[in-house]
Structures are given as structure tokens and as C-alpha cells.
């Protein structure tokens, strides 16, 4: 095989592997953001549950304050009831007392409803606190794994970069420049030719060109996509033993 062609094939394989590792490394910040977003979302649900419980408690305290004011007013009216001089004033005062008592019963019903609601909200808070604790624990574990993965990918990328540069140094300047030019244009500079066609652009090659290409004794470019072509001889299949 042509030495430069052999080097270009190895260079492409190293470059492809490096890109794969760099792509995986580039995904790490996205995955970390997803993990953080999951924690933030669960924290938001916990905060909402706590806020609802706090709002319920505040509402109940306001109702209890209103109830106390109404009971004070009822006591005041009952005291005044004994001081009225006429039946008309007496009847009017009874109406005032009945109205206050209706308000008292309404507030008592509302307080009871808030107490029942508070029990449900307290259970919600407890459940969300437990879930948030679990989410935080998973976040810590997955973040540690992600950090370890990022470290491993970083080392692998450094190794592959050094390997790629070492391979590139063994290739002639013209062939190396051709590789870089095609890579900038097509992304992948080297492609396998098989079944009479380029395996990346899928354009048929002239039969004579494909026959010459099978020898792998020179650097040949695809007439359609300009990629550097090579032929990989099929691996012979051993006949089964009798």
C-alpha cells in the first residue's frame, strides 16, 4: 500500500475517534445543566408546597383573629341588650347579635376547612421534602459520575490528539495538505470504496478507476466528492472443518 495512503487512512481513523470523544466531552455541560435543572425543578415544587402551607397558616390565623373580633362584638352587643329602653331597639339589637353569630359560625367553618387543608398541605410538604432529598442524592451521584467521565474523556482526547499529530507527522506534506483541504470541505477526508462506489457520497466509480483503486498504490480522490479513496480487501472466510 502507498505509505501516504496508509498514513491518511490511519489519520482519518484517529481523527474520527477524536471527534467522537470531543463530541461526548462537549455533551458534558449539557448533561450537567439537565441534572441541575432537575434539582431546581424539584426544589421549585418543594418551595411551592411550603409556600402553600405557609399561606394556609396565615389565612387561618387571620380567620382566628376575625373570629376573636366577632366574639368581642357579640359580647358587646349582649351587654348593650340589657340597656335598651324600647322594644324596637331591643329587636334591632337582637338582629345585630344574630348577624354577628352567623359571621361567627361562618368563620368557625372556614377555620375548620383551613385546618383540614393544612393537614393535606403538611403531607405534601413532607412528601416533597423526601423527594427533594432523593433528587439531591441522585444529583450528587450522577454529578460525580459525570465529572469522572469528563476527566476520562479529557485524557482520551489528549491521547488521541497526540496520536493524530504523530500520525500526521509521518505523512508527506502534499498528502497532509490534501487531507486538511478535503476535511475542511467535507468533514471526513478519507472514504472507503466498495462495490464500485464511494461509500460516503454513494456515487459509482468508473470500472477501470475502481480496478486501479483496488491496488491502493496511489492517493486517489473521488471524482464526485473529492474524498481520498481506499480499498479494504475482504477478509477471507475460512471453510468449516469437517
Secondary structure, DSSP 8 states (H G I E B T S, - for coil): --HHHHHHHHHHHHHHHHHHHHHHHHHHHHHHHHHHHHHHHHHHHHHHHHHHHHHHHHHHHHHHHHHHHHHHHHHHHHHHHTT--SHHHHHHHHHHHHHHHHHHHHHHHHHHHHHHHHHHHHHHHHHHHHHHHHHHHHHHHHHHHHHHHHHHHHHHHHHHHHHHHHHHHTS-HHHHHHHHHHHHHHS--EEEEETTEETTT--B--HHHHHHHTT--S-EE-TTT--EEE------------
